[in-house]
Each structure stands twice: as C-alpha cells, then as structure tokens.
Amino acid sequence: MSLPGMLAVFTYPFIVRALLVGVAVSLCAALLGVILVLTRHSMIGHGLAEVGFAALSLALALGLPPLAVSIPIVVAASFLIMLLSQRSGGQGDAVIGMVASGALSTGVIITALTRGFNIDVYNYMFGSILAASKADVTLSAALSAVVIGLYVLFYNRLFSIVYDESYAQACGINVTFYQFLLAFLTALTVVLGMRMMGVLLISSLIIFPAMTAKGLVASFKAVVVAAAIVSVVCFLVGMFLSFIMDIPTGASVVAVNAAVLLLSTLKGRYLPAGR
C-alpha cells in the first residue's frame, strides 16, 4: 500500500471515531496502569473485565443498553474488591480471583440460557472498535475527561500513596479514599476499554505500557509520561496493522504492546544505562 493510500485510511469516519475512542482509552489505561502496577494491584483490571462480561451478558439478555448496565455494576464490583482486599489482610489477588471467576461463570450461564454466544457477545469479548458509534465517542470523551481530570487533580496525593502508604497516612492523606477513587477510575476505564479491546484483553492495556515505561525510566513522573506515550503509539500502530492485515484490532494492539515490552526488556538487559 502506498503512502497516499495509507493516509487515505484515516479519512473514513469509522476510522476517525475508532482513533478518538482508542486514544482516549489508551491514555486513561496507561495513567492508571502506572499506579496499579507500582502498588501491585494491576490484576484488578482483569477482574473487573470479567465482571463487565457478566454485566454485558445481563444487559443483552434484558435488551438494555450495555454500557448503561455495565458502568454501575463494574463500579460497584471495584468497590467490593477494594473493600474485601482491605479486610483480607493483603490477600487482594485472591479476592480479585474469586470475584472474577464468579462473575465469569455468571456471565457464561446468563449467555447460555438466553441468546447464546452471538455476534454481540463476541464483539465485547474480543473488541470491535471499528464499530464505535458517535455515541461511543461522546461517552468515551466524557468519561476519559473525568478520569484524566481527577488523575491530574489528585496527582500529588496518588504519588504519595505509591511512594509510601504509611508515610502518606502520617501526612494526613486519606489513603482509603484514594484507593477507592483509583478503583472507581479503573472501573470506568475498563468499561470504556471493553468496546475497544474486549473483555479478554483490556487488562493488558493497563499492564503493558506501565511495565514498559517502568523499565525505561526511573522517576514516577517520567514513568507516567512514558507510559502514556507508549500506550498511545502502540494503539495507533496496532490499529493501523489491524486494518491493513485484516486482523482483530484488540489483539493487534496487545501484540504491539507485547513486542515493545520485550524489546525494552532486552534493551535493559543487554544495553546497560550509560552505554
């Protein structure tokens, strides 16, 4: 494909909508992913995605708007996971596993008893960003603005919690409140990302860019900026490859992220800093 032909791809309205939604979700996932990875809560994205699948199955079975049903259910699940994690004495991974497996089995049962694994369920499981509507773009822009706005507003407090929870608490910061805020923002991002990446892949959008950035730079601010850049660039490359190779967008984006993480890991291992 020639350069003019490649550029012409981005003139299609559905491509433009997919780009807007994808960039917004990629940016939100990267910002939150840094904190989740550094505080070892990165798997909450996977758990909430499976809760999202159960919510989507319920919405499709009842004939209700998927996002309208998914948002409150996934947000409630994020609060439940955070509450149980705090009361379990550091066994957050076990709590996430229990909630995720329970939600996944519920979603499968609802789907099997109602409409079966039709094209709607398939699209939400594996992603269908090219089918994003104007309403999807509007909702994504609004929720992304909320996520990024709150992230910027509470950046210093979030950094303090990442650095040392005990120190942050001693400084008068309400650590519990910000943990629940982080769970809330993650839930919104997961719901947005399910349309783009699918239930099975959205957690990778949270983990991969943060892990890549963590291996490239040292300071917290630099990791945040690097993760955001890596996430958006990998999305753009993955989406372009999916279009010209006719492969699923979500899987393409994850593959690009995985390749970049592998290259950054090899660079850190075989090309020490200062060389």
C-alpha positions as CSV (number, residue, x, y, z in Angstrom):
1,M,0.0,0.0,0.0
2,S,1.4,3.4,-1.0
3,L,1.8,6.3,1.4
4,P,-1.2,8.2,0.0
5,G,-3.3,5.1,0.3
6,M,-2.2,4.6,3.9
7,L,-3.1,8.2,4.7
8,A,-6.4,7.8,3.0
9,V,-7.4,5.2,5.5
10,F,-7.7,7.8,8.2
11,T,-10.3,9.8,6.2
12,Y,-13.0,7.2,6.8
13,P,-15.5,8.4,9.6
14,F,-15.5,5.0,11.4
15,I,-11.7,5.1,11.5
16,V,-11.7,8.6,12.9
17,R,-14.2,7.5,15.6
18,A,-12.1,4.5,16.4
19,L,-9.0,6.6,16.7
20,L,-10.7,9.1,19.1
21,V,-12.0,6.3,21.3
22,G,-8.8,4.3,21.2
23,V,-6.5,7.2,22.1
24,A,-8.7,8.3,25.0
25,V,-8.9,4.8,26.4
26,S,-5.2,4.1,25.9
27,L,-4.3,7.3,27.7
28,C,-6.6,6.6,30.7
29,A,-5.4,2.9,30.9
30,A,-1.7,4.0,30.8
31,L,-2.1,6.6,33.6
32,L,-4.0,4.3,35.9
33,G,-1.8,1.4,35.0
34,V,1.3,3.1,36.4
35,I,-0.2,3.3,39.8
36,L,-1.8,-0.1,39.7
37,V,1.4,-1.8,38.7
38,L,3.5,0.1,41.2
39,T,1.1,-0.7,44.0
40,R,0.7,-4.3,42.8
41,H,-3.0,-4.0,42.0
42,S,-2.6,-4.5,38.3
43,M,-4.8,-7.6,38.1
44,I,-7.9,-5.6,39.2
45,G,-8.3,-4.7,35.6
46,H,-8.6,-8.4,34.6
47,G,-11.1,-9.0,37.5
48,L,-13.3,-6.0,36.5
49,A,-13.2,-7.0,32.9
50,E,-14.8,-10.3,33.8
51,V,-17.4,-8.5,35.9
52,G,-18.0,-6.4,32.8
53,F,-18.7,-9.5,30.8
54,A,-21.3,-10.7,33.3
55,A,-22.9,-7.2,33.2
56,L,-22.9,-7.2,29.4
57,S,-24.5,-10.6,29.3
58,L,-27.2,-9.4,31.6
59,A,-27.8,-6.2,29.6
60,L,-28.0,-8.2,26.3
61,A,-30.4,-10.7,27.9
62,L,-32.7,-7.9,29.1
63,G,-32.4,-5.9,25.9
64,L,-30.9,-2.9,27.8
65,P,-28.0,-0.6,26.7
66,P,-24.8,-2.5,27.5
67,L,-22.8,0.5,28.9
68,A,-25.7,1.8,31.0
69,V,-25.8,-1.6,32.8
70,S,-22.1,-2.2,32.9
71,I,-20.9,1.1,34.4
72,P,-22.8,0.8,37.8
73,I,-22.2,-2.9,38.1
74,V,-18.4,-2.7,37.4
75,V,-18.0,0.4,39.7
76,A,-19.8,-1.5,42.5
77,A,-17.6,-4.5,41.9
78,S,-14.5,-2.4,42.0
79,F,-15.5,-1.0,45.4
80,L,-16.3,-4.6,46.6
81,I,-12.9,-5.8,45.5
82,M,-11.2,-2.9,47.3
83,L,-13.2,-3.4,50.5
84,L,-12.6,-7.1,50.6
85,S,-8.9,-6.7,49.8
86,Q,-8.5,-4.3,52.7
87,R,-10.2,-6.7,55.1
88,S,-8.4,-9.8,53.9
89,G,-5.0,-8.7,55.2
90,G,-3.1,-8.3,52.0
91,Q,-4.8,-11.1,50.0
92,G,-6.0,-8.8,47.3
93,D,-5.1,-11.2,44.5
94,A,-7.2,-14.0,46.0
95,V,-10.2,-11.6,46.3
96,I,-9.8,-10.5,42.6
97,G,-9.6,-14.1,41.6
98,M,-12.8,-15.0,43.5
99,V,-14.8,-12.1,42.1
100,A,-13.5,-12.6,38.6
101,S,-14.3,-16.3,38.4
102,G,-17.7,-15.9,40.0
103,A,-18.6,-13.1,37.5
104,L,-17.3,-15.0,34.5
105,S,-19.3,-18.1,35.4
106,T,-22.4,-15.9,35.9
107,G,-21.9,-14.3,32.5
108,V,-21.5,-17.6,30.8
109,I,-24.7,-19.0,32.4
110,I,-26.7,-15.9,31.5
111,T,-25.5,-16.1,27.9
112,A,-26.1,-19.8,27.6
113,L,-29.7,-19.5,28.9
114,T,-30.6,-16.5,26.8
115,R,-29.2,-15.5,23.4
116,G,-26.1,-17.7,23.3
117,F,-22.7,-16.6,22.1
118,N,-23.9,-14.4,19.3
119,I,-22.1,-11.6,17.4
120,D,-22.8,-9.0,20.1
121,V,-21.2,-11.1,22.9
122,Y,-18.3,-12.0,20.6
123,N,-17.6,-8.3,19.8
124,Y,-17.5,-7.4,23.5
125,M,-15.3,-10.4,24.4
126,F,-12.7,-9.7,21.7
127,G,-13.3,-6.0,20.9
128,S,-14.9,-4.2,17.9
129,I,-13.5,-0.7,18.0
130,L,-14.2,-0.1,14.3
131,A,-17.9,-0.4,15.1
132,A,-17.7,2.6,17.5
133,S,-20.7,5.0,17.1
134,K,-20.9,8.7,17.6
135,A,-22.5,8.0,21.0
136,D,-19.5,5.8,21.9
137,V,-17.1,8.6,21.0
138,T,-19.1,11.1,23.1
139,L,-19.3,8.8,26.1
140,S,-15.6,7.9,25.8
141,A,-14.6,11.6,25.6
142,A,-16.8,12.5,28.7
143,L,-15.6,9.6,30.9
144,S,-12.0,10.0,29.8
145,A,-12.1,13.7,30.7
146,V,-13.4,12.6,34.2
147,V,-10.6,10.1,34.6
148,I,-7.8,12.3,33.4
149,G,-9.2,15.3,35.3
150,L,-9.3,13.5,38.6
151,Y,-5.9,11.9,38.0
152,V,-4.3,15.4,37.4
153,L,-6.2,16.9,40.3
154,F,-5.1,14.3,42.8
155,Y,-1.7,13.5,41.2
156,N,0.4,14.5,44.3
157,R,-1.7,12.5,46.7
158,L,-1.6,9.5,44.4
159,F,2.1,9.8,44.1
160,S,2.4,9.9,47.9
161,I,0.4,6.7,48.3
162,V,2.5,4.9,45.6
163,Y,5.7,6.0,47.3
164,D,4.8,5.0,50.8
165,E,1.2,4.4,52.1
166,S,2.3,4.6,55.8
167,Y,4.0,8.0,55.2
168,A,1.1,9.3,53.2
169,Q,-1.3,8.3,56.1
170,A,1.0,10.0,58.6
171,C,0.9,13.2,56.5
172,G,-2.9,13.2,56.9
173,I,-3.8,11.8,53.5
174,N,-6.9,9.6,53.5
175,V,-5.4,6.6,51.8
176,T,-8.6,4.6,51.8
177,F,-10.5,7.3,50.0
178,Y,-7.8,7.5,47.2
179,Q,-7.7,3.7,46.9
180,F,-11.5,3.7,46.3
181,L,-11.0,6.6,43.9
182,L,-8.4,4.6,42.0
183,A,-10.8,1.6,41.9
184,F,-13.6,3.9,40.5
185,L,-11.4,5.3,37.8
186,T,-10.2,1.9,36.9
187,A,-13.7,0.6,36.6
188,L,-14.6,3.5,34.2
189,T,-11.6,2.8,32.1
190,V,-12.3,-1.0,31.9
191,V,-15.9,-0.4,30.8
192,L,-14.7,2.0,28.1
193,G,-11.9,-0.4,27.0
194,M,-14.2,-3.4,26.7
195,R,-15.6,-1.9,23.4
196,M,-12.1,-1.4,22.0
197,M,-10.0,-4.3,23.4
198,G,-12.7,-6.7,24.5
199,V,-13.2,-8.3,27.9
200,L,-10.3,-10.8,27.4
201,L,-7.7,-8.2,26.5
202,I,-8.4,-4.9,28.3
203,S,-6.2,-5.7,31.3
204,S,-3.2,-5.9,29.0
205,L,-3.7,-2.2,28.0
206,I,-3.4,-1.4,31.7
207,I,-0.3,-3.5,32.4
208,F,1.9,-3.5,29.3
209,P,2.6,0.3,28.9
210,A,3.3,0.7,32.6
211,M,5.7,-2.2,32.6
212,T,7.5,-0.9,29.5
213,A,7.8,2.6,30.9
214,K,8.9,1.3,34.3
215,G,11.9,-0.5,32.6
216,L,12.9,2.6,30.6
217,V,12.8,5.5,33.1
218,A,13.3,5.9,36.8
219,S,11.2,8.8,38.3
220,F,7.4,8.5,38.8
221,K,6.6,11.5,36.6
222,A,8.8,10.1,33.8
223,V,7.1,6.7,34.1
224,V,3.7,8.3,33.8
225,V,4.7,10.3,30.7
226,A,6.5,7.4,29.1
227,A,3.6,5.0,29.7
228,A,1.1,7.5,28.2
229,I,3.3,7.9,25.1
230,V,3.9,4.1,24.7
231,S,0.2,3.3,25.1
232,V,-1.0,5.8,22.5
233,V,1.7,5.0,20.0
234,C,1.2,1.2,20.4
235,F,-2.5,1.7,19.9
236,L,-2.0,3.7,16.7
237,V,0.5,1.2,15.3
238,G,-1.7,-1.8,16.3
239,M,-4.8,-0.3,14.8
240,F,-3.1,0.5,11.5
241,L,-1.7,-3.0,11.3
242,S,-5.1,-4.5,12.1
243,F,-6.6,-2.5,9.2
244,I,-4.1,-3.4,6.6
245,M,-3.7,-7.0,7.7
246,D,-7.4,-7.6,8.4
247,I,-6.9,-8.9,12.0
248,P,-8.7,-8.0,15.2
249,T,-7.8,-4.6,16.5
250,G,-7.6,-5.5,20.2
251,A,-5.3,-8.5,19.5
252,S,-3.1,-6.4,17.2
253,V,-2.7,-3.6,19.8
254,V,-1.8,-6.2,22.5
255,A,0.7,-7.8,20.2
256,V,2.4,-4.5,19.5
257,N,2.5,-3.7,23.2
258,A,4.0,-7.1,24.0
259,A,6.6,-6.6,21.3
260,V,7.6,-3.2,22.7
261,L,7.8,-4.6,26.2
262,L,10.0,-7.4,25.0
263,L,12.3,-5.0,23.2
264,S,12.6,-2.7,26.2
265,T,13.3,-5.7,28.4
266,L,16.1,-6.9,26.1
267,K,17.5,-3.3,25.9
268,G,17.6,-3.1,29.7
269,R,19.3,-6.5,29.9
270,Y,21.9,-6.2,27.2
271,L,22.4,-2.4,26.9
272,P,23.1,-1.1,30.5
273,A,22.4,2.5,31.3
274,G,25.1,4.9,30.2
275,R,26.2,2.9,27.3
